[in-house]
Amino acid sequence: MLAMTEKSTEYEYDIAYYATDSRLTGEPDGKRYEWRKMIERSKELGRPLTEEEAEEFRVE
């Protein structure tokens, strides 16, 4: 049997420290995309899309 130490779990401190204004993500930029199509294209290419490639999937 492996000897294991218990990891400290002070998650309240971590969240309070990093989320000072109660948001867990950045401000939305208002842009909308066809995410499923973007994911499929990314899988086909085998890499993340560039900004120009992502703009092809932007919803107006």
Secondary structure, DSSP 8 states (H G I E B T S, - for coil): ----------HHHHHHHH-TTS-SS----S-EE-HHHHHHHHHHHTS---HHHHHTTEE-
